[in-house]
């Protein structure tokens, strides 16, 4: 492989990290919980939940030894106050609360030896094609695994709801969801009627990789009163030429935490996003507010 | 050391490398726990780690490492070129193109066996194409034409590969790059059995070609006078060594340097007699790749270093050392 290929791979690695992986349905799968909302376990009624690989799972009791390979799911479980149910972490989970746990490596192609030794009764993994091998090995080895695909705003909410059902933390999940919904409604209200600003999201690289429709950041831009100047891309992240970028006349460049604004584009205002915004997880409400504030500072006095 | 002593040493080394490989890993196990896992006793998760994760990986490393080194030795003999290695005749390009097509078309999502099969078919396509071109003029295979055809077919497939990658999405590119770096992480017993089905017969056939290859090293004409069916030997050597490589590539992706360095190293130590060189290359390749995999798994645990990085980082200095020691004392060809 030549240098370009490897460079591209590095960016993709990063892109995958942010966007999760695989196509997976945006419908998010369903939950059927007994109507009394008790979380199922006490009265013996199993909780039935569908994951983003369209597999049905039955939980007779909430799992007590969880390894989450998806950082946003880890954050969600922590937000539920279930930190003591987590028995492992990935290299991307930097929370001090988890630093004493063994790391299984990356969220994709995790170290299966360490994972097995942790004896989890549930592994939460990325849905999709990037790591099909891990899913198959886990099935072969008899480790239950739940696939999620946190790609967009709706996915994030559906995942929070389902994780709440599985872990018997419906109350915590519902209050988190209510908080997110009110934050999103607040953002929408503030930017309503304001002129749409033309925005591009740059992941970094040379030529720079930009986000197309279907990405979390794209949805946040739209919600925050912007338009993505690359809303016609067929793929999630694509490298584009500087010419093309200039030609699309963005009013604002949002730069990923790891990226940098191309010096030749210094005439276009740019702002760097904090890394926490880019993880589609329980921080959704704050992320939406922050992106909207960067696009329309006038709406957030 | 006599050739027989070398054989015995290397067979012991294969056993030793296998033992190290099932004992060492990201999870610390005692020797007692490792042995207990093999007899079906002990903790379930330890048993799974040893029997389902480490053991198939170690066996796959033995088969693929041995196969690559043997194929490399045969290609060096066949093409009479010290730069020859198993991938030189376009197999890697063909296999990678097949694999990437399977990824890009989404076949690898719906069927887990699609990627290795596509890689294998791609390799077969490259092998057939190269042979057809090299034997086009008359029925004789000119090894210089074979080499040239191989390199050109390889370049063509690399172009196809780059084209497919350039129009693929980021996820496909990521999976493809990881595949091309080579890894033994996908090893399970089904993979091991499939690869063994190719490797063991191919190894026997190639080692059986040692005598004619010795004669052909003197010169094709001389070999012909001495009763060798030169054309047949060349074709069999090419096709069987290629199939051996293709089976390995399909299972593990592209693992570089083993097929280049190991046969040369063995040649520097035991000389150019293919009756020794071929079997010893297999054993040395098996030991080398198994140990490289142990390093790849444990060095930065929990993260795995791509095994191709280790084979190069460890193999190249080792080889240079051998080269320097033997300089002047051994004639190269």
Interface residues (C-beta under 8 A of the other chain):
Chain A: X1 X5 X6 X8 X9 X11 X12 X13 X15 X16 X21 X22 X91 X102 X103 X104 X105 X106 X109 X110 X111 X112 X113 X114 X116 X117 X119 X128 X129 X130 X132 X133 X136 X137 X140 X141 X209 X235 X236 X237 X238
Chain B: X25 X26 X27 X45 X46 X48 X49 X52 X53 X54 X103 X106 X108 X109 X112 X162 X165 X169 X170 X171 X173 X174 X175 X177 X178 X180 X185 X186 X188 X301 X302 X303 X304
